[in-house]
Amino acid sequence: MEFILNATESGSRARTGVLHASHGAIETPVFMPVGTAGTVKGIHTRDLKHDIGARIILGNTYHLYLRPGMEILEAAGGLHKFNLWEGPILTDSGGFQVFSLGDIRKLSEEGVKFQSHIDGSYHQFTPESVMDIQRTIGADIVMAFDECTPGDADYTYAKKSLELTQRWLHRCFERFNSTGPKYGHEQSLFPIVQGSAYAQLRKVATEHVKSFDANGYAIGGLAVGEPEEVMYDMIEVVTADLPENKPRYLMGVGTPVNILESIDRGVDMFDCVMPTRNGRNGMLFTSEGIINIRNKKWENNHNPIDRNGTSFVDQYSLAYLRHLIISNEMLGAQIASQHNLAFYMWLVNTARVKILEGTFKSWKEEMVKQLRNRL
């Protein structure tokens, strides 16, 4: 894996580059649609590539481990062959899902014991087993197993959690380096910077992950309950110390405003379930602001979804989409999800162009104002 930095903008940490992975090149900044269980909900693989313009998607280790299971995925030849996605795939470690299980998981030095949310069966994730699972899934980029510290954790807990994550990271790399890919393409392991909302812990975590000289680095444990400004502060602390020649991935973030503000602070890669989850529930992200399509005000509005044409489904009218959503038609959830994903792609693609032009900062300030509008 190779990352080539193409441009930065004066007065900002915003940057653009190209990440060369085994299954193709990825221009950054990039948004990665979330395919939790091997599919981006409601979106055909063909549409993801050709209409939405996705270049890389996510799979979820926890969900894929439970269903369909590693035996089936390995027999298929990995997730790429299973879901027919030809581009790069990134898998998270399952840590966030496991730690969100609350009372049905138990944390120890060895790893995490948990009950399946599907049938209540008992399982254990360790740094070693999670590396093995991600080898079997076959993603181009795999994530280290970590504890996702709650946003409201006190300093003592956050420090203890980070130290556990650091010990687990050594075990992840030992296992990863002692095994090989299963399907003839290379895989890269990204460490995750934790440290909750404490700048000193984030600095310690950043120095620690740099010692592994990985192909890229992730920032985790944000957008988990902390105030938005605290999140931005932590991003600035981390990106200031991460290597310039490696991609930075902000996990699970976020709104269109979050993405633009994070690009301004030096982040290259993003993922979030918001475009599809919010779309299914009738929330649309547009270049003029946020629309709740369930509101009666859109009932007889025959304008396109986004008048600036940010997505390939914008030819549908607001009135038609509202009719589908209110009627619980499957097509409504699909169109809304497609629109939101295409809008996120438009946003990061436009940001890339603005960085190359040297006008990102001023464009971002105007866009943030518009994106906050409730239409």
Secondary structure, 3 states (H helix, E strand, C coil): CEEEEEEECCCCCCEEEEEEECCEEEEECEEECEECCCCCCCCCHHHHHHHHCCCCEEEEHHHHHHCCCHHHHHHHCCHHHHHCCCCCEEEECCHHHHHCCHHHEEECCCCEEEECCCCCCEEEECHHHHHHHHHHHCCCEEECCCCCCCCCCCHHHHHHHHHHHHHHHHHHHHHHHCCCCCCCCCCEEECEECCCCCHHHHHHHHHHHHCCCCCCEEECCCCCCCCHHHHHHHHHHHHCCCCCCCCEEECCCCCHHHHHHHHHCCCCEEECCHHHHHHHCCEEEECCEEEECCCHHHCCCCCECCCCCCCCCCCCEHHHHHHHHHCCCHHHHHHHHHHHHHHHHHHHHHHHHHHHHCCHHHHHHHHHHHHCCEC
